Amino acid sequence: MNNALVQLSYLVATGLFIFALHWMNAPLTARKGVYAGVAAMVIAIGATWAQPEVVHHGWIVLAIIAGVAVGVPLSMVPLTAVPQRTALSHAFGGLAAGLVGTAKYYLWFSEGPQHLTTFRMVAIIVEIILGYLTFTGSLLAAGKLQEVKWIPQRPVTYPLQNVTNLGLLALAAVVGVALTLNPTAAWAPALFPVVILLALVFGVLLIIPIGGADMPTVIAILNSYAGLAAVAMGFVLDNKLLITAGALDGASGLILAIIMCKAMNRSFLNVLFGAFGQAQPVKTGGDQKIYREETIEGGAQVLEQANLVVIIPGYGMAVAQAQHKVRELYDQLKKRGVSVKFAIHPVAGRMPGHMNVLLAEADIPYTDLVEMDDINPDMPQCDVALVVGANDVVNPSARNEKTSPIYGMPIIDADKARTVFAIKRSKNPGFAGIDNELYFSDRTWMLFGDAKNVVGELVKQLSGSAVH
Amino acid sequence: MSESIDYWSLLYVFVLAAFIGLGVIRRVSRLLHTPLMSITNAISGIAVIGSIIVTGGDYPTEIRIMGAIALFASMTNIVSGFLITDRMLKMFKADRRPKPDQRS
């Protein structure tokens, strides 16, 4: 295939990738986006494979078959496991970038030192640092999300952590600069693996102090890194398709990370270096706070008589696998003419948009999934706010209490509803270890128990009673 | 292979692509952020084209092994990324299929 044709194919692929993302702007066109993406990828692979410098085909075929064999089962994971699948995918992306950069360096070192220009060396160093740190960082994030036993879930912190981490990164950069200035020195091939090792270690150290509540942000940041590693690969290989596709990927990760940070009222740096999630010393003594409990029968009655019910789901709903029962409750209430909306906080779940996918799977129409900013003005008119497995995202301390670790975080105004029902598994504080004053408000009644059971009981109660 | 690579044009391409990316992604529905992330996973599998060149070139075996592993990793991303995105998108429906009897 001649070069002009290859370049034309890459140009078409770039356009299709942009359309793929453009069509993601609405659920109606989104599937078209997938087809555009697949077409772009097929064109890109075909054009590359047909280049004259590709002379051995056996290994390519084998690697593609192996990739398909692993990729297909990975696409069939339950939706609760999508965050860890995504993190794993970032790890693969980082690894691929790192390996290609490494291979290219050693190849040029032995077969064409004139190719190792300063610009290229900078690109190679950036590619391998980003690639390998994304690899180990994402693997660890995936392990934390999967709750692998030997990986600590709680943030791991130690003195001088940030100094150590940044020192390590600076050291990698210094070694990188030395390599860039002397890419063909006799010692260079021996020093190159040092950068790789530092990047691998840095990836691990970057993620161990991060707790579960920050995972949505971290996944988005790693997404961005994986994209930027592909951009660097494009600079190394002088390939514009790699640069454009990588830039789209990097931009996506960046925007998602910014949205997540805003939704938690925190900065990037604070997420990465803040070691959030340490259990706060819970203020004890003084006034003993008392939960007020409601019975299933009473709860069902109130729900039935409401005009507007807003359900506020959190990750607890997914953990309890309660989304299908929630759908049944939605059906029962709809049948009685009650309006039911779902209020979705941007950081509910373990990755951006996670809650929407889980509810869509339970067959709840997306037209009833409402973003926090759109539902909050309606909350004072809401008869019942039903909190299912959410905690920090409805905690009024974020508004009122300056000393609270979540102070300033935008929340769903559940406390403004006329009545609040909160389903809670136990009487312990939530993920961030913070007491939730919503539970002690004089409008709130608690329904203690597993979310799936409680919602199931409510449904039974409602379906048992006649429809008026 | 000539060494007259125009670095500046590569940097221009990067900056412009990044701005297009920011513009396009900003308008993606928040409903679809999880599928967005999985489709960008698939797109980041574009590293496949670098991997193919390294794997299939007439290079020493060690180099090609690294390429083959990278190719495997990218291909996994492409296949699982597109398939799971489509699987999730199929679930997003505006209306329930059989309308349960309206208010009674």
Interface residues (C-beta under 8 A of the other chain):
Chain A: T14 F17 I18 A20 L21 H22 M24 N25 A26 P27 L28 A30 R31 G33 V34 G37 V38 A40 M41 A44 I45 T48 W49 Q51 E53 V54 V55 H56 H57 W59 I60 L62 A63 I64 A66 G67 V68 V70 G71 V72 L74 S75 M76 V77 L79 V82 R85 T86 S89 H90 F92 G93 L95 A96 A97 L99 V100 T102 A103 K104 Y106 L107 S110 E111 G112 Q114 H115 T117 F119 I219 A220 N223 A226 G227 A229 A230 V231 M233 G234 F235 V236 L237 D238 N239 K240 L241 L242 I243 T244 A245 G246 A247 L248 D249 G250 A251 S252 G253 L254 I255 L256 I259 D331 K334 K335 R336 G337 I344 P346 M351 P352 G353 H354 N356 V357 A360 E361 D363 P365 Y366 T367 L369 E371 V467
Chain B: M1 E3 I5 Y7 L10 V13 F14 A17 A18 I20 G21 L22 V24 I25 R26 R27 V28 S29 R30 L31 L32 H33 T34 P35 L36 M37 S38 I39 T40 N41 A42 I43 S44 G45 I46 A47 V48 I49 G50 S51 I52 I53 V54 T55 G56 G57 D58 Y59 P60 E62 I63 R64 M66 G67 A68 I69 A70 L71 F72 A73 S74 M75 T76 N77 I78 V79 S80 G81 F82 L83 I84 T85 D86 R87 M88 L89 K90 M91 F92 K93 A94 D95 R96 P100 D101 R103 S104
